[in-house]
Amino acid sequence: MNREINDVVALPEPGSHIVFSPEGQHLAYSTFDHIWVIDMQTKVGRVVVDQHSEYPNVLVENPTFSHDGKWLLFGLTWDDTDEFDLATVDIDGSNMVRLHIKGLNSRPEFSPDGTQILSICEGDGVVGFEICIMNSDGRERKHLTNVE
Protein backbone atom coordinates (compact mmCIF):
# COMPACT_ATOMS: atom_id res chain seq x y z
CA MET A 1 0.00 0.00 0.00
CA ASN A 2 1.37 3.43 -0.94
CA ARG A 3 0.43 6.60 0.85
CA GLU A 4 0.90 10.08 -0.46
CA ILE A 5 2.15 12.48 2.18
CA ASN A 6 1.27 16.05 1.28
CA ASP A 7 2.09 17.87 4.48
CA VAL A 8 5.07 17.03 6.65
CA VAL A 9 5.93 19.16 9.66
CA ALA A 10 9.26 18.90 11.47
CA LEU A 11 9.08 19.21 15.25
CA PRO A 12 10.93 22.28 16.58
CA GLU A 13 12.93 20.00 18.92
CA PRO A 14 13.20 16.22 19.18
CA GLY A 15 10.93 14.89 21.90
CA SER A 16 8.80 12.08 23.17
CA HIS A 17 5.25 11.24 24.25
CA ILE A 18 3.52 13.03 21.37
CA VAL A 19 -0.26 13.44 21.77
CA PHE A 20 -3.07 15.04 19.77
CA SER A 21 -5.72 17.19 21.42
CA PRO A 22 -9.21 15.62 21.37
CA GLU A 23 -10.37 17.77 18.44
CA GLY A 24 -7.06 17.29 16.56
CA GLN A 25 -6.23 21.01 16.48
CA HIS A 26 -3.07 20.79 18.62
CA LEU A 27 -0.16 18.46 19.18
CA ALA A 28 1.79 18.37 22.47
CA TYR A 29 5.06 16.67 23.35
CA SER A 30 7.85 16.80 25.91
CA THR A 31 11.60 17.25 25.56
CA PHE A 32 12.24 16.65 29.32
CA ASP A 33 13.07 20.34 29.86
CA HIS A 34 10.13 21.77 27.86
CA ILE A 35 6.58 20.94 26.87
CA TRP A 36 5.69 22.10 23.39
CA VAL A 37 2.28 22.70 21.79
CA ILE A 38 1.97 22.92 18.01
CA ASP A 39 -1.08 24.43 16.32
CA MET A 40 -1.86 22.01 13.48
CA GLN A 41 -3.48 24.74 11.34
CA THR A 42 -0.61 27.23 11.42
CA LYS A 43 2.16 24.64 12.05
CA VAL A 44 3.58 27.01 14.69
CA GLY A 45 5.00 25.48 17.85
CA ARG A 46 5.60 27.18 21.17
CA VAL A 47 6.98 26.20 24.55
CA VAL A 48 4.21 26.17 27.17
CA VAL A 49 6.32 24.77 30.03
CA ASP A 50 9.97 25.75 30.43
CA GLN A 51 11.63 23.97 33.34
CA HIS A 52 14.49 26.46 33.26
CA SER A 53 12.24 29.34 34.26
CA GLU A 54 9.37 27.75 36.20
CA TYR A 55 10.96 24.75 37.91
CA PRO A 56 14.78 24.57 37.79
CA ASN A 57 16.23 21.03 38.06
CA VAL A 58 12.90 19.45 37.11
CA LEU A 59 12.10 17.09 34.26
CA VAL A 60 8.71 17.71 32.64
CA GLU A 61 7.19 14.79 30.76
CA ASN A 62 4.19 12.87 29.48
CA PRO A 63 1.77 15.67 28.61
CA THR A 64 -1.84 14.74 27.99
CA PHE A 65 -4.75 16.97 27.00
CA SER A 66 -7.86 17.63 29.04
CA HIS A 67 -11.10 16.27 27.56
CA ASP A 68 -11.87 19.70 26.07
CA GLY A 69 -8.32 20.28 24.75
CA LYS A 70 -7.91 23.56 26.65
CA TRP A 71 -5.18 22.49 29.08
CA LEU A 72 -2.50 19.89 29.67
CA LEU A 73 -1.68 17.54 32.52
CA PHE A 74 1.98 16.49 32.83
CA GLY A 75 4.51 14.94 35.18
CA LEU A 76 7.27 16.68 37.14
CA THR A 77 10.39 14.94 38.48
CA TRP A 78 13.02 16.78 40.52
CA ASP A 79 16.51 15.57 39.51
CA ASP A 80 18.19 16.17 42.83
CA THR A 81 15.55 14.80 45.27
CA ASP A 82 13.51 12.19 43.36
CA GLU A 83 10.38 14.17 44.25
CA PHE A 84 7.44 13.69 41.88
CA ASP A 85 4.26 15.59 41.14
CA LEU A 86 1.67 16.31 38.48
CA ALA A 87 0.79 19.76 37.19
CA THR A 88 -1.64 21.40 34.78
CA VAL A 89 -1.17 24.32 32.40
CA ASP A 90 -3.39 26.03 29.83
CA ILE A 91 -2.28 25.33 26.24
CA ASP A 92 -1.12 28.95 25.91
CA GLY A 93 1.31 28.39 28.81
CA SER A 94 -0.68 30.32 31.43
CA ASN A 95 -2.18 29.19 34.73
CA MET A 96 0.32 26.50 35.73
CA VAL A 97 -0.83 24.65 38.87
CA ARG A 98 0.97 21.89 40.79
CA LEU A 99 -1.40 19.22 42.13
CA HIS A 100 0.86 18.30 45.12
CA ILE A 101 0.30 14.53 44.93
CA LYS A 102 2.51 12.34 47.13
CA GLY A 103 4.47 9.60 45.39
CA LEU A 104 5.13 8.88 41.74
CA ASN A 105 2.28 9.30 39.26
CA SER A 106 3.64 8.47 35.83
CA ARG A 107 1.96 8.60 32.41
CA PRO A 108 -1.21 10.36 33.56
CA GLU A 109 -4.35 10.16 31.43
CA PHE A 110 -7.77 11.76 31.85
CA SER A 111 -11.02 9.83 31.95
CA PRO A 112 -13.21 10.56 28.90
CA ASP A 113 -15.34 13.03 30.89
CA GLY A 114 -12.26 14.72 32.43
CA THR A 115 -13.31 14.14 36.05
CA GLN A 116 -10.56 11.63 36.92
CA ILE A 117 -6.88 10.95 36.30
CA LEU A 118 -5.48 7.46 35.75
CA SER A 119 -1.75 6.92 36.38
CA ILE A 120 0.96 4.42 37.13
CA CYS A 121 1.73 5.14 40.77
CA GLU A 122 4.29 4.29 43.42
CA GLY A 123 5.08 5.59 46.90
CA ASP A 124 2.80 7.01 49.61
CA GLY A 125 1.75 3.55 50.73
CA VAL A 126 2.15 1.83 47.36
CA VAL A 127 4.74 -0.98 47.10
CA GLY A 128 5.96 -1.39 43.53
CA PHE A 129 4.16 0.07 40.54
CA GLU A 130 0.37 0.08 40.66
CA ILE A 131 -2.48 1.62 38.71
CA CYS A 132 -4.17 4.47 40.54
CA ILE A 133 -7.15 6.71 39.91
CA MET A 134 -7.82 10.12 41.46
CA ASN A 135 -10.01 13.17 41.02
CA SER A 136 -8.89 15.58 38.31
CA ASP A 137 -7.54 17.93 41.01
CA GLY A 138 -5.28 15.13 42.34
CA ARG A 139 -7.29 14.41 45.49
CA GLU A 140 -8.62 11.05 46.65
CA ARG A 141 -6.01 8.82 44.97
CA LYS A 142 -7.11 5.17 45.06
CA HIS A 143 -5.23 2.04 44.01
CA LEU A 144 -6.95 -0.06 41.37
CA THR A 145 -4.34 -2.81 41.56
CA ASN A 146 -2.44 -4.41 44.44
CA VAL A 147 0.59 -6.25 43.03
CA GLU A 148 3.75 -6.31 45.17
C-alpha positions as CSV (number, residue, x, y, z in Angstrom):
1,M,0.0,0.0,0.0
2,N,1.4,3.4,-0.9
3,R,0.4,6.6,0.8
4,E,0.9,10.1,-0.5
5,I,2.2,12.5,2.2
6,N,1.3,16.1,1.3
7,D,2.1,17.9,4.5
8,V,5.1,17.0,6.7
9,V,5.9,19.2,9.7
10,A,9.3,18.9,11.5
11,L,9.1,19.2,15.2
12,P,10.9,22.3,16.6
13,E,12.9,20.0,18.9
14,P,13.2,16.2,19.2
15,G,10.9,14.9,21.9
16,S,8.8,12.1,23.2
17,H,5.3,11.2,24.2
18,I,3.5,13.0,21.4
19,V,-0.3,13.4,21.8
20,F,-3.1,15.0,19.8
21,S,-5.7,17.2,21.4
22,P,-9.2,15.6,21.4
23,E,-10.4,17.8,18.4
24,G,-7.1,17.3,16.6
25,Q,-6.2,21.0,16.5
26,H,-3.1,20.8,18.6
27,L,-0.2,18.5,19.2
28,A,1.8,18.4,22.5
29,Y,5.1,16.7,23.4
30,S,7.8,16.8,25.9
31,T,11.6,17.2,25.6
32,F,12.2,16.7,29.3
33,D,13.1,20.3,29.9
34,H,10.1,21.8,27.9
35,I,6.6,20.9,26.9
36,W,5.7,22.1,23.4
37,V,2.3,22.7,21.8
38,I,2.0,22.9,18.0
39,D,-1.1,24.4,16.3
40,M,-1.9,22.0,13.5
41,Q,-3.5,24.7,11.3
42,T,-0.6,27.2,11.4
43,K,2.2,24.6,12.0
44,V,3.6,27.0,14.7
45,G,5.0,25.5,17.9
46,R,5.6,27.2,21.2
47,V,7.0,26.2,24.5
48,V,4.2,26.2,27.2
49,V,6.3,24.8,30.0
50,D,10.0,25.7,30.4
51,Q,11.6,24.0,33.3
52,H,14.5,26.5,33.3
53,S,12.2,29.3,34.3
54,E,9.4,27.8,36.2
55,Y,11.0,24.8,37.9
56,P,14.8,24.6,37.8
57,N,16.2,21.0,38.1
58,V,12.9,19.4,37.1
59,L,12.1,17.1,34.3
60,V,8.7,17.7,32.6
61,E,7.2,14.8,30.8
62,N,4.2,12.9,29.5
63,P,1.8,15.7,28.6
64,T,-1.8,14.7,28.0
65,F,-4.8,17.0,27.0
66,S,-7.9,17.6,29.0
67,H,-11.1,16.3,27.6
68,D,-11.9,19.7,26.1
69,G,-8.3,20.3,24.7
70,K,-7.9,23.6,26.6
71,W,-5.2,22.5,29.1
72,L,-2.5,19.9,29.7
73,L,-1.7,17.5,32.5
74,F,2.0,16.5,32.8
75,G,4.5,14.9,35.2
76,L,7.3,16.7,37.1
77,T,10.4,14.9,38.5
78,W,13.0,16.8,40.5
79,D,16.5,15.6,39.5
80,D,18.2,16.2,42.8
81,T,15.5,14.8,45.3
82,D,13.5,12.2,43.4
83,E,10.4,14.2,44.3
84,F,7.4,13.7,41.9
85,D,4.3,15.6,41.1
86,L,1.7,16.3,38.5
87,A,0.8,19.8,37.2
88,T,-1.6,21.4,34.8
89,V,-1.2,24.3,32.4
90,D,-3.4,26.0,29.8
91,I,-2.3,25.3,26.2
92,D,-1.1,28.9,25.9
93,G,1.3,28.4,28.8
94,S,-0.7,30.3,31.4
95,N,-2.2,29.2,34.7
96,M,0.3,26.5,35.7
97,V,-0.8,24.7,38.9
98,R,1.0,21.9,40.8
99,L,-1.4,19.2,42.1
100,H,0.9,18.3,45.1
101,I,0.3,14.5,44.9
102,K,2.5,12.3,47.1
103,G,4.5,9.6,45.4
104,L,5.1,8.9,41.7
105,N,2.3,9.3,39.3
106,S,3.6,8.5,35.8
107,R,2.0,8.6,32.4
108,P,-1.2,10.4,33.6
109,E,-4.3,10.2,31.4
110,F,-7.8,11.8,31.9
111,S,-11.0,9.8,31.9
112,P,-13.2,10.6,28.9
113,D,-15.3,13.0,30.9
114,G,-12.3,14.7,32.4
115,T,-13.3,14.1,36.0
116,Q,-10.6,11.6,36.9
117,I,-6.9,10.9,36.3
118,L,-5.5,7.5,35.8
119,S,-1.8,6.9,36.4
120,I,1.0,4.4,37.1
121,C,1.7,5.1,40.8
122,E,4.3,4.3,43.4
123,G,5.1,5.6,46.9
124,D,2.8,7.0,49.6
125,G,1.7,3.5,50.7
126,V,2.1,1.8,47.4
127,V,4.7,-1.0,47.1
128,G,6.0,-1.4,43.5
129,F,4.2,0.1,40.5
130,E,0.4,0.1,40.7
131,I,-2.5,1.6,38.7
132,C,-4.2,4.5,40.5
133,I,-7.2,6.7,39.9
134,M,-7.8,10.1,41.5
135,N,-10.0,13.2,41.0
136,S,-8.9,15.6,38.3
137,D,-7.5,17.9,41.0
138,G,-5.3,15.1,42.3
139,R,-7.3,14.4,45.5
140,E,-8.6,11.0,46.7
141,R,-6.0,8.8,45.0
142,K,-7.1,5.2,45.1
143,H,-5.2,2.0,44.0
144,L,-7.0,-0.1,41.4
145,T,-4.3,-2.8,41.6
146,N,-2.4,-4.4,44.4
147,V,0.6,-6.2,43.0
148,E,3.7,-6.3,45.2
